[in-house]
Amino acid sequence: MAMESASNTIRSEFTVHMLNEQGKSKASYLAETFTRCLNDLESVCGATGREMSIVRTKLEEACFFAKRAMASQPENQQGG
Protein backbone atom coordinates (compact mmCIF):
# COMPACT_ATOMS: atom_id res chain seq x y z
CA MET A 1 0.00 0.00 0.00
CA ALA A 2 1.52 3.29 -1.07
CA MET A 3 1.26 6.08 1.41
CA GLU A 4 1.36 9.64 0.25
CA SER A 5 3.04 12.28 2.36
CA ALA A 6 2.68 16.02 2.35
CA SER A 7 6.29 16.26 3.45
CA ASN A 8 9.31 13.97 3.50
CA THR A 9 10.45 15.45 6.81
CA ILE A 10 9.38 13.52 9.90
CA ARG A 11 8.33 15.75 12.77
CA SER A 12 10.35 15.46 15.96
CA GLU A 13 7.27 14.20 17.85
CA PHE A 14 7.34 11.01 15.79
CA THR A 15 11.03 10.22 15.43
CA VAL A 16 12.65 7.10 16.79
CA HIS A 17 15.50 7.55 19.24
CA MET A 18 18.12 4.82 19.26
CA LEU A 19 19.63 4.68 22.74
CA ASN A 20 23.31 4.58 23.52
CA GLU A 21 24.60 2.53 26.47
CA GLN A 22 23.86 5.35 28.92
CA GLY A 23 20.30 5.58 27.61
CA LYS A 24 19.81 1.82 27.87
CA SER A 25 21.05 1.91 31.45
CA LYS A 26 18.65 4.72 32.29
CA ALA A 27 15.75 2.84 30.65
CA SER A 28 16.53 -0.19 32.83
CA TYR A 29 16.72 2.02 35.91
CA LEU A 30 13.31 3.52 35.12
CA ALA A 31 11.81 0.03 34.66
CA GLU A 32 13.29 -1.09 37.98
CA THR A 33 11.99 2.05 39.72
CA PHE A 34 8.44 1.55 38.45
CA THR A 35 8.64 -2.16 39.35
CA ARG A 36 9.57 -1.30 42.94
CA CYS A 37 6.76 1.23 43.10
CA LEU A 38 4.14 -1.24 41.84
CA ASN A 39 5.44 -3.97 44.16
CA ASP A 40 5.18 -1.59 47.13
CA LEU A 41 1.68 -0.50 46.17
CA GLU A 42 0.54 -4.12 45.76
CA SER A 43 1.93 -4.98 49.20
CA VAL A 44 -0.28 -2.28 50.71
CA CYS A 45 -3.35 -2.43 48.46
CA GLY A 46 -3.32 -6.00 47.17
CA ALA A 47 -2.61 -7.06 43.60
CA THR A 48 -6.15 -7.67 42.41
CA GLY A 49 -9.25 -5.64 41.75
CA ARG A 50 -10.42 -3.02 39.31
CA GLU A 51 -8.65 -0.15 41.04
CA MET A 52 -5.30 -1.95 41.07
CA SER A 53 -5.74 -2.75 37.39
CA ILE A 54 -6.10 0.98 36.79
CA VAL A 55 -3.05 1.71 38.98
CA ARG A 56 -1.03 -0.84 37.00
CA THR A 57 -2.15 0.64 33.67
CA LYS A 58 -1.37 4.19 34.76
CA LEU A 59 2.08 3.18 36.00
CA GLU A 60 2.76 1.45 32.66
CA GLU A 61 1.72 4.65 30.93
CA ALA A 62 3.87 6.80 33.24
CA CYS A 63 6.87 4.52 32.67
CA PHE A 64 6.39 4.77 28.91
CA PHE A 65 6.39 8.56 29.03
CA ALA A 66 9.34 8.68 31.45
CA LYS A 67 11.35 6.52 29.05
CA ARG A 68 10.27 8.67 26.12
CA ALA A 69 11.33 11.83 27.97
CA MET A 70 14.71 10.26 28.76
CA ALA A 71 15.17 8.99 25.20
CA SER A 72 14.51 12.43 23.74
CA GLN A 73 17.60 13.83 25.50
CA PRO A 74 20.52 13.92 23.04
CA GLU A 75 23.02 12.58 25.61
CA ASN A 76 21.06 9.29 25.73
CA GLN A 77 20.93 8.78 21.97
CA GLN A 78 23.34 7.03 19.65
CA GLY A 79 25.41 9.69 17.99
CA GLY A 80 24.15 12.24 20.55
N, C-alpha and C positions, 0 to 999 in steps of 0.2 A: 504494500500500500504506500503510495507516494504521499508525502506530507509536504504541503506548501508552507513556506515561511515568509513573513513580511520582512524579516531581517535575518541575516546569517550570524549576527552577534547574539550570543546567549547572555541574558541578563545575569547579574551577579547573584540574584536571589535563587537561581536555578543551577548554578555551577556545582560541579563535583570537586571536593577537596580531597586529594590524596594525602594521607598523613605521613609525616616522617616518624622516626623512632620516638621522638619526644611526644608527638601527638598521639601515637599509639599507646604510650605509657599513660598519658593523661586520660585517654578514653577508658583504659582499664581501671584507672583510679576512680573515675566517675561511676563506672559500673559497680565497683566494689562499694563505694559510698552509698549508692542507692540500694544495693543489696542489704547492707547493714541497717539502713533506715527501715526498709520493709520488714526485715527480720525482727527488729525492735518493736515496730508497730504491731506485728502479728503476735508477739509475746504478750503484749498488753491487751490487744483487742480481739485476739483470735484470728485464725486464717480463713475462716469461712464467712459467708453471708454476703448479701447484696452490697452493703456499705464497704466491706473490705475489697470486694471486686472493683468498686469504683476507686478506692484508694490505690489499689494495684495499678489500675489503668492510668490514673493520673500521675503516679510515679513513673510509669513507663514513658508517658508523654513528656514529663519534666526531664527525664534522663535523655531522651531523644534531643530535646531542645538544648540541654546543657552541652551535649556532645557536638551539636551543630554550632553552637556559639564558640566552643573551643576550636573546632575544626576551621572556622572562618578566620582565625588569627593566623597571619602569615608565618609566624615562628613555628607553628605546628604542621605546616604543609611541606610536602616535598618541594624542593627548589625555593622554599620561602626564607 
